[in-house]
Structures are given as structure tokens and as C-alpha cells.
């Protein structure tokens, strides 16, 4: 797998997106489970069937584009960012001097954001170590840069995030990743209960500025447009209330570019050992 990705990394981004679109649609048609999850999740969000195929194609692009981001130099990866929307919010958050929390959902190319941010300062990224040793090797090759530090999803990793904020550094995490039992609560996401991490909400209680961010995939392999924006409303209240507000913010971002969300991800799964959702 590493060898294949090294070969793919040599291809232009447009070629990877073209091939990825074909792969994504192929997986959609040949995997009943994936197709069922994608259709059910998009229907839950009120999206029409006409977007099912394009969403599958975008997911395929995401799978292959990481080869060029992970296995090329950081300079080559960040050169793929051709536009930044909301850079003023980024500058303002950094000037606050309390560290910055970036929340990037499974929308667009979420790998490019960390590479871009780490090019200008220390960034600690929360990640879940995969079961596959090969995939772990790829992740370490691609995500570990001079100023991009990885924090696993355990107590040690959480401490790393908190320490980074205390050092006035940046942290980034995926807030719509399904947590393990005991690490989340059942909250609404597109009108249905989804087991939602509370860590992102707890980090906002430190007082560090929080920015929603995502990397929009531009057509014809032209690169990526990064988006930075503060929550539409300040995150306030209890940890659970903040976590629900973050889910609401993710919905807002997703509906701005619905085909680039990772709808095949089983967002509504019940973690082993967790209580059933309130509606069950």
C-alpha cells in the first residue's frame, strides 16, 4: 500500500481527482453497506438523491489526494492551497495569545489544513491510531512534520492538546469523529442522535479562540480553498451545550458544500458498551 501511494504521489492532483472520482463511484456501486450508509445519511440531512453519486466521487478523490499531500514535501503540499477565505479570523485568533483551536469536520480535504497551518507555527493534531500497521506507517510518513505533532486519542494525547494551548500553540481535531464509549454523549446531528465527542467542547472552555475550518476541493485539480471562520454564535454554556453547538456549526459548513462531506462514514453508529440513543 505504501508503494502504491508513493506512485500515486507522483501524479498531478487533477489526475488523482479524476481517478479518485471513478474509484469513489465504483465503491458506491459495489459496496452495499457503503451505499446504504451514504444514502441514509444524506437523506437524513434532507439532501436529494441526485447528490449521491457526486458525493461518492468526492469521497474517492479524498482517498487518493492524500498520497500527494502525505508523500510529498510540506512545501509541495501547502502549494496546493491557492486561496484562503477568512485569513483575518486566523490572524485575529493568533494575536489573542491563548493558543487556537481548529475544528475541521470530515468535509473536503481535511488533511491539507493541518499541513498549511503547521507551515507557520507549531500545531498538535489529535488522531486515532488505525488498526492497520501499514496505514499507521502512511499516517506517520505524511502527518509528522517539523512543527506538526501528533496526539493519539487517549489520555496522553488529550494532555498534549492542553499543554500545547498553554504554550499558546495551535491544536486541531475532527469534531465529528465517533468517539469511544465514555468519551461522548448522544446529541442531535441533522435531526438524529449521534454519539458526539465532548473533547472539542471541553477545549473551548480553556478560553482559547476556536475556528471552524475546512479545505474545499476545487474542480479540475486546481487545488484547495481553505476556509476559516469563528462559530456563528459564541460557544457558551455547559460542555454538553457547547458540544451540541459544535454539531450545529458542522451542519452549517456541510450544507454549504454537501457533496464534499464524507457521508459514507457511519456517523450514527453506537459504540460498543455505550447506552442506546434516547430515540431508540
Steps between C-alpha positions, in 0.01 A plus 500: 500500500785739581659420162173570318454832678858599417418444133176695530686787668685560173179570308356850450213584733256514207585143402454382858162667520392352169605151602362549850159598365483173304613300805245673724209425269622142461504444875152652521358249253691193615467546878140468621597598857677817390217588263242449775687723747553776246139503385359483851724778633433732208127436518511573873655838416222572251721475190360374167598168334664692217793576733571137596730427204693830515554453875642150442732641233626770737570236765713313247694816423569546870639148524756550223593866546660423837780322313618831357456676835658235723785381278627827355684772690304734721583786264354304208190415704431856612556626147171328415320765708414767243257709704422569866162632610486654847871559550408803712337266754815291506717806563269630773490165681878471498542852639282412801799314648301211649565237236246414231259206467420393144201273444503335157217255423508223239439761231709552189871432544552508876863388461615816322394729785747361752785513249423864421476609864814314608700685237472815711502371858486202734181299462390197701250276319281245671475172309376148557776243434363251244498125551692451175877523546536601135255786535676608818826515306336718234354733760832544675676561169248759392386680811816526705677818394750722680225701670206262457473281809264204538298428814324161522141476620581404857567678828857576402381653172243718676770625735715585198221718360453684830874555540524633145229758572679602819809561286279723281530257209237368259302176528275333245248218524211343310189569712265268308712191554299237689664461844532189712255419779542740788656771283180646361130567543196452279423830327306607194671508162275573203199415713619160621696402809870441433755403763700823521844565648515741793874567474464780245246672723721459808793659320291809419449544875870592530422838346714439191345638179322238290479500121305271273711405199490282191679458168273534198601281208501711183397351164742376235781448749552874546585454869323589822325799649536514881219641711544644850205638695401544863182324613190686386414544870749497791537156658358536850336297774578154629727253325198318357341824381823600330528157335150541356591846372805350327275242330281788383804680362608189310154478344538859382833427332381175343192656343724761333670220302305177558663278237841535666390361837599142581144365506610136485648533849278320750439810709198359681654176620465395861843441660551169674380526859323833454144558609249504212400843366197667661281438195578123490 
